[in-house]
Amino acid sequence: VRGTIFNDLDDERLYKQINFVEFEEKFKIGQGGPYANGNSELDGLTSFPSKRFKKPENVSVLEHTRLRNIAISRRKLEMPAEMVIRAINNLDLKQLSLENVEILQKMVPTEQEVKAYREYIGEKKDLNLLTDEDKFMMQLAKVERISSKLSIMNYIGNFFDSIHLISPQIYAIINASSSVKSSKKLKAVLEIILAFGNYMNSSKRGPAYGFKLQSLDTLLDTKSTDKRTCLLHYIVATMRQSFLDLLNFDTELFCIDKAAQVSLENVITDVHELEKGMEAVRKEAELRGKGPHNHVLRDFLNNSEEKLKKIKIDAKSAQDSFKECVEFFGESSRSTDANTFFSLLVRFVRAFKTADQENEQRRRLEQAAALAASKKENEEVVLRNKINNQKKQQVRPEIRLSRSSSNFLHSITLDL
């Protein structure tokens, strides 16, 4: 445009003088009209940049990526702003699904964004120029304690699922800790292992009075001189021979598989988070007093406080049971988490069972080999006997022939 006649032209001043509404109707400007595809003889009018019919661009105070994410989230909500705001203020999870609550939690305006909107309004700029996303965000920014309200809605929506998720983990820890600590057969198995360990190390140092349970993992690493078996295989074989009743020691260990998948530390943290959430609900209920929309919070508190109280007591019981259990085995409850401790026992039980199966398989193979060797030896004996018998049968006709010849000669002599 620069350097041409069009640099001095100002078509915008003519908009008020020319009736473009009638023009649009006559020439069908826009979608479906003959000039919509740009293939008319008037194409030359657009060969240079122009502001003709250009709408004012929307503005946004949001960063580009944030604006795009807000646009995506708004489409997921599929609810007008007024309905969203009303549901938030009423803590209405029937109107606003838990999924939408979680979406809105990511959309809550930051302090910087709230400040930017206030400045925009303070400068009396045209609100109509803002993008739909910015207008929606301005609506959210006007909601008092919006973050707290959304957090409470999220907490209420997830509370009972959280209880159902945490409770089995707590009971797994309690049952596993109690059964491991009280198992007499496990105690006897560890006693046998200690005896083998002390016997092996008797020439090196004095007898040990105990060992770290982590040492159970090393039983597979200690090999025999011919490298064909390991210490665990030998211990299991000894138990099958002399302590048969201890082979099923794992039947006294309850829930150790489930407990091995639980982090007691995380469980305690989750219970504390539930307590914090419940306290937030109580404070919100106090702020609302006896208002018409407070029944949501009152109903929730009536149905949930006792459940939280019970799970808090159970969590403390799990802590105490686990502490007693690990300390009974000479371990520290501070440095040992439940999943680590019970995973060790699970590995030992599996290794023990595998060793017993491998011993049995080896015994059967050896038995089969011995049977085959015995069969072969018997066959060789039979073959030797058969050969000897055949040799004996070949000698007897010669003896009979000699006797008959002697008789024949004797008879001839008599005749003479």
C-alpha positions in Angstrom: 0.0 0.0 0.0 2.8 2.4 0.9 3.8 4.5 -2.2 0.5 3.9 -4.0 -2.7 5.8 -4.3 -4.3 3.6 -1.7 -2.1 5.0 1.0 -4.1 8.2 1.0 -7.5 6.7 0.8 -9.8 6.4 3.9 -12.8 4.3 3.2 -13.9 4.1 6.8 -15.3 7.7 6.8 -17.8 6.6 4.1 -19.4 3.9 6.2 -22.0 6.4 7.6 -22.8 7.8 4.2 -23.3 4.6 2.3 -26.2 2.2 3.1 -24.3 -1.1 3.2 -27.2 -3.0 4.7 -29.1 -2.6 1.4 -25.9 -3.3 -0.5 -25.5 -6.7 1.4 -29.1 -7.6 0.5 -28.7 -6.7 -3.2 -25.4 -8.4 -3.8 -25.8 -11.3 -1.2 -22.6 -10.5 0.6 -21.6 -13.3 3.0 -22.1 -17.0 3.0 -24.0 -18.4 0.0 -23.7 -15.2 -2.1 -22.1 -15.1 -5.5 -19.1 -13.2 -4.1 -18.6 -15.4 -1.1 -15.9 -17.5 -2.8 -14.0 -14.5 -4.1 -14.3 -15.4 -7.8 -16.0 -12.2 -9.0 -14.6 -9.5 -11.1 -14.5 -7.3 -8.0 -11.7 -9.4 -6.6 -9.3 -6.5 -7.3 -10.9 -4.6 -4.4 -9.3 -7.1 -2.0 -5.9 -7.3 -3.7 -4.6 -4.8 -1.2 -5.0 -5.0 2.6 -8.1 -3.1 3.7 -10.1 -2.4 6.8 -13.4 -2.8 4.9 -16.0 -4.6 7.1 -13.3 -5.7 9.5 -14.7 -6.3 13.0 -12.8 -5.0 16.0 -10.5 -7.8 17.4 -11.3 -9.3 20.8 -8.7 -8.7 23.5 -7.6 -10.9 26.4 -5.7 -10.4 29.6 -4.8 -14.1 29.6 -1.6 -15.6 28.4 -2.0 -17.4 25.1 -1.7 -21.0 26.4 -3.9 -20.2 29.4 -6.5 -18.7 27.0 -6.5 -21.8 24.9 -6.9 -24.1 27.9 -9.7 -22.0 29.3 -11.5 -22.3 25.9 -11.1 -26.1 25.9 -12.4 -26.3 29.5 -15.4 -24.1 28.8 -16.4 -26.4 25.9 -16.2 -29.4 28.3 -18.5 -27.7 30.9 -21.3 -27.1 28.4 -23.0 -24.8 30.9 -23.7 -21.1 30.8 -21.7 -19.0 33.3 -24.8 -18.0 35.3 -25.7 -21.7 36.0 -22.1 -22.5 36.9 -21.9 -19.6 39.4 -25.2 -20.6 41.0 -24.1 -24.2 41.4 -20.8 -23.2 43.0 -22.5 -20.8 45.5 -25.0 -23.5 46.4 -22.4 -26.3 46.5 -24.8 -28.2 44.2 -23.1 -31.4 43.0 -26.4 -32.4 41.3 -26.2 -29.4 39.0 -22.4 -29.4 38.7 -20.8 -32.8 38.3 -17.7 -33.8 40.2 -15.8 -33.9 36.8 -16.9 -30.3 36.1 -15.8 -29.3 39.6 -12.3 -30.6 38.9 -12.3 -28.7 35.6 -13.3 -25.5 37.3 -10.6 -25.9 40.0 -8.0 -25.6 37.2 -9.8 -22.5 35.8 -10.0 -20.5 39.0 -8.4 -17.1 38.2 -5.0 -16.5 39.8 -4.2 -13.4 41.8 -2.4 -11.8 38.8 -5.4 -12.5 36.6 -7.9 -11.0 39.1 -5.7 -7.9 39.3 -5.5 -7.6 35.5 -9.3 -7.7 35.3 -9.7 -5.1 38.0 -7.3 -2.8 36.2 -9.2 -3.4 32.9 -12.5 -2.4 34.6 -10.8 0.5 36.4 -9.5 1.9 33.1 -13.1 1.8 31.9 -12.2 -0.2 28.8 -14.9 -1.8 26.7 -15.9 -5.1 28.3 -17.5 -6.2 25.0 -14.1 -6.4 23.4 -13.0 -9.1 25.8 -13.0 -12.7 24.6 -15.8 -15.0 25.9 -13.2 -16.8 27.9 -12.2 -13.6 29.7 -15.8 -12.7 30.3 -16.3 -16.2 31.9 -13.2 -15.7 34.0 -14.4 -12.3 35.2 -17.6 -14.0 36.4 -15.6 -16.6 38.3 -13.4 -13.9 39.9 -16.5 -12.3 41.4 -17.4 -15.5 43.4 -16.4 -15.2 47.0 -14.1 -18.0 48.3 -14.4 -19.8 45.0 -11.3 -21.9 45.6 -12.6 -23.0 49.0 -16.1 -23.7 47.7 -14.8 -25.8 44.8 -12.4 -27.7 47.2 -15.3 -28.5 49.5 -17.4 -29.7 46.6 -14.5 -31.9 45.5 -14.1 -33.2 49.0 -17.8 -34.0 49.5 -17.9 -35.7 46.0 -14.9 -37.9 46.8 -15.3 -38.5 50.5 -17.1 -41.9 50.5 -14.9 -43.2 47.7 -11.9 -42.2 49.7 -13.2 -44.1 52.8 -13.8 -47.2 50.7 -10.3 -47.0 49.2 -8.5 -46.4 52.5 -10.4 -48.8 54.8 -9.2 -52.1 53.2 -5.6 -50.9 53.2 -5.8 -50.2 57.0 -7.4 -53.6 57.7 -4.7 -55.3 55.6 -2.0 -53.7 57.7 -3.7 -54.6 61.0 -4.4 -58.2 60.0 -0.9 -58.8 58.5 0.9 -57.2 61.4 -1.1 -59.3 64.0 -0.7 -62.6 62.2 3.0 -62.2 61.5 3.8 -61.2 65.1 1.8 -64.2 66.5 2.9 -66.9 64.0 4.6 -69.7 65.9 5.6 -71.5 62.7 7.3 -68.5 61.2 9.2 -68.1 64.5 10.3 -71.7 64.3 11.4 -71.3 60.6 13.5 -68.3 61.5 15.0 -70.3 64.4 16.1 -73.0 61.9 17.6 -70.3 59.6 19.5 -68.8 62.6 20.9 -72.2 63.5 22.2 -72.7 60.0 23.6 -69.2 59.9 25.4 -69.6 63.2 26.8 -73.0 62.2 28.2 -71.6 59.0 29.8 -68.6 60.8 30.9 -70.4 63.9 34.6 -70.4 62.9 34.5 -66.7 62.1 32.9 -65.0 65.1 30.6 -65.7 68.1 27.0 -66.9 67.7 24.4 -64.4 66.6 21.2 -63.9 68.6 19.2 -62.7 65.6 19.4 -61.3 62.1 17.9 -58.6 59.9 14.9 -59.9 57.9 16.6 -58.5 54.8 19.1 -61.4 55.2 16.3 -63.8 54.0 16.9 -62.5 50.5 20.5 -63.7 50.7 19.6 -67.4 51.3 19.3 -67.8 47.5 22.7 -66.3 47.0 24.6 -68.7 49.2 25.6 -71.6 46.9 26.9 -75.1 47.7 30.4 -76.0 46.6 29.2 -77.7 43.4 27.0 -74.7 42.6 24.0 -77.0 42.1 22.0 -75.9 45.0 21.7 -73.0 47.5 21.3 -72.6 51.2 17.5 -72.1 51.0 17.1 -75.3 49.1 19.1 -77.2 51.7 17.1 -75.6 54.6 13.8 -76.5 52.9 15.0 -80.0 52.3 16.0 -80.3 56.0 12.6 -79.1 57.1 10.8 -81.5 54.8 12.8 -84.3 56.3 12.8 -83.3 60.0 10.2 -80.4 60.4 7.4 -81.4 58.1 4.8 -79.6 60.1 6.5 -76.2 59.4 6.4 -76.4 55.6 3.0 -74.7 55.6 4.1 -71.8 57.9 2.6 -69.3 55.4 -0.9 -70.4 56.3 -0.5 -68.5 59.6 0.3 -65.2 57.7 -2.8 -63.3 56.7 -3.1 -60.5 54.2 0.7 -60.1 53.7 0.2 -59.9 49.9 -2.3 -57.0 50.3 -0.2 -55.3 53.0 2.8 -55.4 50.7 1.0 -53.1 48.3 0.2 -50.5 51.0 2.2 -47.5 52.0 1.2 -46.9 55.6 2.8 -43.5 55.4 0.5 -42.5 52.5 -2.5 -43.9 54.3 -1.9 -41.8 57.3 -1.4 -38.7 55.1 -4.7 -39.5 53.3 -6.5 -39.7 56.7 -5.0 -36.3 57.7 -6.2 -34.8 54.4 -9.7 -36.1 55.1 -9.6 -34.4 58.5 -8.5 -31.1 57.0 -11.2 -31.3 54.4 -13.8 -32.0 57.1 -12.6 -29.0 59.1 -13.1 -26.8 56.0 -16.7 -28.1 55.6 -17.4 -27.3 59.2 -16.1 -23.7 58.8 -18.1 -23.2 55.7 -21.2 -24.5 57.5 -20.6 -22.0 60.3 -20.2 -19.1 57.8 -23.5 -20.0 56.2 -25.3 -20.3 59.5 -28.9 -21.4 59.0 -29.2 -20.2 55.4 -31.4 -21.9 52.9 -28.5 -23.6 51.1 -26.8 -24.9 54.2 -28.7 -28.2 54.2 -26.1 -29.7 51.8 -23.3 -29.2 54.3 -25.5 -30.2 57.3 -26.6 -33.5 55.6 -23.0 -34.3 54.6 -21.7 -33.7 58.2 -24.4 -35.9 59.7 -23.5 -38.8 57.3 -19.8 -38.5 57.3 -18.3 -37.3 60.6 -18.7 -40.7 62.4 -17.2 -42.5 59.4 -14.2 -40.2 59.6 -13.9 -40.7 63.3 -13.9 -44.5 62.9 -11.3 -44.5 60.1 -9.1 -42.2 62.2 -9.2 -44.7 65.1 -8.5 -47.6 62.7 -5.5 -45.8 61.2 -4.0 -45.3 64.7 -4.6 -49.0 65.4 -2.8 -49.9 62.1 0.1 -47.7 63.1 0.4 -49.3 66.6 0.0 -52.9 65.2 2.7 -52.4 62.6 5.1 -50.7 65.1 4.7 -53.7 67.5 5.2 -56.1 64.7 8.4 -54.7 63.2 10.0 -54.0 66.5 9.2 -57.6 67.5 11.5 -58.6 64.6 14.2 -56.2 65.6 13.3 -53.7 62.9 12.6 -49.9 63.2 9.1 -48.7 62.4 10.6 -45.2 61.6 12.9 -46.4 58.8 10.7 -49.3 57.6 7.4 -48.8 55.7 4.7 -51.4 55.6 5.1 -52.2 51.9 8.9 -52.8 52.3 8.5 -55.0 55.4 5.6 -57.2 54.1 7.1 -57.4 50.5 10.2 -59.0 52.1 8.0 -61.7 53.7 6.1 -62.2 50.5 9.3 -62.8 48.6 10.6 -65.2 51.2 7.4 -67.3 51.2 7.5 -67.5 47.4 11.2 -68.4 47.3 10.5 -71.0 50.0 7.7 -72.6 48.0 9.7 -72.5 44.8 12.7 -74.1 46.5 10.5 -76.9 47.9 9.0 -77.5 44.4 12.5 -77.5 42.8 13.7 -79.9 45.5 10.8 -82.2 44.8 11.4 -82.0 41.0 15.1 -82.8 41.6 14.2 -85.7 43.8 11.9 -87.2 41.1 14.5 -86.7 38.5 17.1 -88.5 40.6 14.6 -91.2 41.5 13.8 -91.7 37.8 17.5 -91.7 36.9 18.2 -94.3 39.7 15.2 -96.4 38.4 16.5 -96.2 34.9 20.0 -97.2 36.0 18.6 -100.1 38.1 16.5 -101.3 35.1 19.5 -101.1 32.8 21.6 -103.1 35.3 18.8 -105.7 35.6 18.6 -106.0 31.8 22.4 -106.5 31.7 22.2 -109.3 34.3 19.4 -110.9 32.3 21.5 -110.6 29.1 24.6 -112.1 30.8 22.5 -115.0 32.2 21.0 -115.7 28.8 24.5 -115.8 27.2 25.7 -118.1 29.9 22.8 -120.4 29.4 23.3 -120.5 25.6 27.0 -121.5 26.2 26.0 -124.3 28.5 23.5 -125.6 26.0 26.2 -125.8 23.3 28.5 -128.0 25.5 25.9 -130.7 26.5 25.4 -132.2 22.9 29.1 -132.9 22.6 29.1 -134.8 25.8 26.2 -136.9 24.7 27.8 -137.7 21.4 31.0 -138.9 23.1 29.1 -141.3 25.3 27.1 -142.8 22.4 30.3 -143.3 20.4 31.9 -145.2 23.3 28.9 -147.5 23.6 29.0 -148.2 19.9 32.7 -149.2 20.0 32.1 -151.4 23.0 29.4 -153.3 21.3 31.6 -153.9 18.3 34.3 -155.3 20.5 31.9 -157.7 22.1 30.7 -159.0 18.8 34.3 -159.8 17.8 
